[in-house]
Amino acid sequence: MSPAGLTLVAALVACVLAVVGVQAYARGAAQRADLIARLSQTAGEDDGGPGGRRRRPFRGLDRRLRRTSFGRRLELRISATGLDVTPGEFVAAMVVLVAVLWTVGQALLSPFFGPICGFVGVWVAVGFLNWQRQKRIEKFINQLPELSRILANATQAGLALRMALSLAADEMEAPAGDELEKVAQQLAIGTSIDDALGELAVRLPSRELVVLVTTLVLANRAGGTVVSSLRNLTETLEERKETRREVRTQLSQVSLTAYAVPVIGVGSLLLIDNMQPGALDRMTGSVLGQVAVVAAFALYLVGFIAIRRFAKIDV
C-alpha cells in the first residue's frame, strides 16, 4: 500500500477512535451526573410521578443560586446545619423576614429605622444558620469518642476503613450517622477517602474532627495498624469533651451578657417612644440625630462582638 493510502487509513482509524472516545466520555459523564443527582440531598424534588416526595417551592430561584459561588457556599453551610432547607427556600424566607421587619420598624418606630430593621433581619437569618451549624458541630464533637471507638473495634476485627466508616454510619445516630452516610455515598461514586473525609472536616470544622480525619488519612496512606492510635484518640476525645463542657458552663453568663446589652439598647428606644410619642421621629428628622443613632447601633454591635470574642476560648 502506498504511503498516501496508509495515511488515509490511519486518519480514518483516528477519527473513529475519536468519535468512540467522545461518546464514551459523554456517556460516563452523564451517568456520573445522574448518580450524583440521585444521591444529592435535593433529590427529593417531585418529578410528578407516583410515590414522589414533596415538591420543593422556589425551584427556579434554587437553580439560579446553585450556579453562583454564593449559592454553593450557602448550600454547603445549610448542609452543615442538617436542616431540610434548600438555598432558594432560605433566601426566600430571609427576604420575607427582612420585608416584615422593615415594615414593622417603619410603623412602630420611624421610617429611618426601616433599613436598620431590615439589616437586623439579615443578621438574624445568618445568625440562626450559624447557630444551627454550631449546635450540630457541638453535638457531632460529643459523638466523636464513640465514633473513634467504633472505628477502632471495626479495624481490629479486620474490616477495611471504607467498611468501618459504613458500619459507623449505620450504627450511629444523627448528626454523626448522617455525615458518615454522606461520606459513604461519596466513596460509592469513586471519591477517595482523603477527599471524602476532607469535605467532612470542611462541613463540620473542629479541632477534634481534624485530628481524627488526619489519623484516618495517614493510616489509609501509610497502612499499618491504626487500632492503637484510635484507642488513644478515644481517651483524648473523652477528656476534651469534659473540658469543653466545663468551659461552656463557666462562660454561660458572659455569653448571656453579650445578647442582653443590645436588647437593653433597643428596649430603651421603645421605652422613650412610648413615654414621648413622636420622639424618635423628631430625633431621626435631622442629620445629627441619624448619625447619633447609627453610631449607637454600631457601638452596640462592636460591644456584642467584643464580648463574644472574650467569651470564646478554644480548648
C-alpha positions, 0 to 999 in steps of 0.5 A: 500500500502506498504511503498516501493510502496508509495515511488515509487509513490511519486518519480514518482509524483516528477519527473513529477512535475519536468519535468512540472516545467522545461518546464514551466520555459523554456517556460516563459523564452523564451517568456520573451526573445522574448518580450524583443527582440521585444521591444529592440531598435535593433529590427529593424534588417531585418529578410528578410521578407516583410515590414522589416526595414533596415538591420543593417551592422556589425551584427556579430561584434554587437553580439560579443560586446553585450556579453562583459561588454564593449559592454553593457556599450557602448550600454547603453551610445549610448542609452543615446545619442538617436542616431540610432547607434548600438555598432558594427556600432560605433566601426566600424566607430571609427576604420575607423576614427582612420585608416584615421587619422593615415594615414593622420598624417603619410603623412602630418606630420611624421610617429611618429605622426601616433599613436598620430593621431590615439589616437586623433581619439579615443578621438574624437569618445568618445568625440562626444558620450559624447557630444551627451549624454550631449546635450540630458541630457541638453535638457531632464533637460529643459523638466523636469518642464513640465514633473513634471507638467504633472505628477502632473495634471495626479495624481490629476485627479486620474490616477495611476503613471504607467498611468501618466508616459504613458500619459507623454510619449505620450504627450511629445516630444523627448528626454523626450517622448522617455525615458518615452516610454522606461520606459513604455515598461519596466513596460509592461514586469513586471519591477517595477517602482523603477527599471524602473525609476532607469535605467532612472536616470542611462541613463540620470544622473542629479541632477534634474532627481534624485530628481524627480525619488526619489519623484516618488519612495517614493510616489509609496512606501509610497502612499499618495498624491504626487500632492503637492510635484510635484507642488513644484518640478515644481517651483524648476525645473523652477528656476534651469533651469534659473540658469543653463542657466545663468551659461552656458552663463557666462562660454561660453568663458572659455569653448571656451578657453579650445578647442582653446589652443590645436588647437593653439598647433597643428596649430603651428606644421603645421605652422613650417612644412610648413615654414621648410619642413622636420622639424618635421621629423628631430625633431621626428628622435631622442629620445629627440625630441619624448619625447619633443613632447609627453610631449607637447601633454600631457601638452596640454591635462592636460591644456584642462582638467584643464580648463574644470574642472574650467569651470564646476560648478554644480548648 
